[in-house]
């Protein structure tokens, strides 16, 4: 049995996106390791409500090792009784010109906050602490996917979930489809679904996107979409739209 479905999702609404409200300190003590807002926590529940029902059942969860991503999939992992594998290879992207490049907490530390984090898991890829170019991000995502797919095939996994960040999800979608210009929707807690083509295997570049950033399970719809070209959140951000007309 080989891998048939890859689901991807972005972390929920971040606490530092809420204006005029003090930003909670990061539980990990790492600057920039933001927690979810109350709205983001609600999105995590809505995400779990939906993804717990998909077929084939999600049997493995890979997650960026940053706190907000782990918060986003924790409820789903509990419902499915599936461990969370914190994989740096699908972690946040920090460009080379950025002033700081936060390094996520260790697996042992994350396990203390999220007991379903597998503290025995060893990340396959660790990005440079000096940041990455866009090309390097895309190469990193492709290699992470290659190893994820290879391991899933070996273990007989039919479906898995990857939780990450906007830029990394774009790189993942492009690597899966083999289309370097593929426009991946990246709204918070939205769902992308990729199906193995099947006729020539399920390696990197051999997947079809059957849903792109679907937000139908979210009560507020699509929020905080981001892409490389705009470098900003588009007009489909519901809360930004409301603010602009208030």
SULJO-V423670 format. One record per residue. RES is the residue in one small letter. OMEGA is omega in radians with two decimals (NA if undefined). D_LAST is the distance of its C-alpha to the last C-alpha in whole Angstrom. Layout:
BEGIN
res-><RES	RES>
omega-><OMEGA	OMEGA>
d_last-><D_LAST	D_LAST>
END
This chain:
BEGIN
res-><x	x	x	x	x	x	x	x	x	x	x	x	x	x	x	x	x	x	x	x	x	x	x	x	x	x	x	x	x	x	x	x	x	x	x	x	x	x	x	x	x	x	x	x	x	x	x	x	x	x	x	x	x	x	x	x	x	x	x	x	x	x	x	x	x	x	x	x	x	x	x	x	x	x	x	x	x	x	x	x	x	x	x	x	x	x	x	x	x	x	x	x	x	x	x	x	x	x	x	x	x	x	x	x	x	x	x	x	x	x	x	x	x	x	x	x	x	x	x	x	x	x	x	x	x	x	x	x	x	x	x	x	x	x	x	x	x	x	x	x	x	x	x	x	x	x	x	x	x	x	x	x	x	x	x	x	x	x	x	x	x	x	x	x	x	x	x	x	x	x	x	x	x	x	x	x	x	x	x	x	x	x	x	x	x	x	x	x	x	x	x	x	x	x	x	x	x	x	x	x	x	x	x	x	x	x	x	x	x	x	x	x	x	x	x	x	x	x	x	x	x	x	x	x	x	x	x	x	x	x	x	x	x	x	x	x	x	x	x	x	x	x	x	x	x	x>
omega-><-3.11	-3.09	-3.10	-3.04	2.97	3.04	3.06	3.08	3.07	3.07	3.13	-3.06	-3.05	-3.13	-3.10	3.06	-3.13	-3.09	3.04	3.08	3.13	3.13	3.12	3.10	-3.14	3.14	-3.13	-3.08	-3.12	-3.13	3.14	3.13	-2.98	3.03	3.06	2.96	3.07	3.10	3.10	3.10	3.08	3.11	3.13	3.10	3.13	3.10	3.13	3.11	-3.09	-3.01	3.08	-3.07	-3.01	3.08	-0.09	-3.08	3.06	-3.08	-3.09	3.12	2.97	-3.04	2.97	-3.07	3.08	-2.92	-3.06	3.10	3.12	3.05	-3.06	-3.08	-3.06	-3.12	3.11	-3.14	3.11	-3.09	-3.12	-3.05	-3.12	3.10	3.09	3.09	-3.14	-3.02	3.12	3.14	3.06	-3.12	-3.07	3.05	3.02	-3.13	-3.08	-3.12	-3.12	-3.10	-3.13	3.13	-3.08	3.06	-3.08	3.12	3.11	3.10	-3.13	3.11	-3.12	3.12	3.13	3.12	-3.08	-3.04	3.12	2.98	-3.13	-3.07	3.07	-3.07	3.09	3.14	-3.12	-3.07	3.07	-3.12	3.11	3.09	3.09	-3.12	-3.09	2.96	3.09	3.13	3.12	3.06	-3.13	3.10	3.13	-3.14	-3.14	3.14	3.09	3.12	3.13	-3.11	3.11	-3.13	-3.14	-3.13	3.12	3.10	-3.13	-3.07	3.12	3.13	-3.12	-3.10	3.11	3.14	3.00	3.07	-3.05	-3.05	-2.99	-3.07	-3.13	3.11	3.07	3.13	3.12	3.14	3.14	3.12	-3.13	-3.08	-3.06	-3.11	-3.06	3.12	-3.09	-3.11	-3.10	3.04	-2.97	3.11	-3.12	3.12	3.02	-3.08	2.93	-3.13	-3.11	-3.12	3.07	-3.12	3.00	-3.07	3.14	3.09	-3.08	3.13	3.10	-3.13	-3.05	-3.11	3.09	3.08	3.14	2.98	-3.01	3.11	-3.12	3.13	-3.10	3.14	-3.07	-3.08	3.14	3.13	-3.09	3.11	3.00	3.00	3.14	2.98	-3.10	-3.01	-3.13	-3.11	-3.08	-3.14	-3.03	-2.99	3.09	3.04	-3.03	-3.06	3.11	3.12	3.13	-3.13	-3.07	-3.10	-3.11	NA>
d_last-><54	51	47	45	42	39	36	33	30	28	27	24	21	22	22	21	18	16	15	16	19	23	24	27	30	31	34	36	36	35	33	30	31	28	27	25	22	22	20	23	25	24	24	28	29	27	29	32	32	32	34	37	38	38	42	44	43	41	44	43	40	39	37	35	37	34	32	29	31	34	31	30	33	35	34	35	39	39	39	41	44	43	43	41	42	40	41	40	41	37	36	33	33	34	34	37	35	33	34	35	36	36	38	38	40	43	44	46	43	40	43	42	39	39	42	42	42	46	47	50	48	48	45	47	45	44	42	43	41	41	38	39	38	36	40	41	38	39	42	42	40	42	45	43	43	47	48	45	47	50	50	49	51	54	53	52	48	47	43	41	37	36	33	32	29	27	30	33	32	32	35	36	35	37	40	40	40	42	39	38	36	34	30	30	26	25	22	23	25	26	29	32	35	38	42	45	46	50	52	52	51	48	48	45	44	46	42	40	37	36	32	30	27	27	24	25	26	23	21	17	19	19	17	18	21	23	26	28	27	24	24	20	18	17	15	16	14	12	10	10	9	6	5	6	4	0>
END
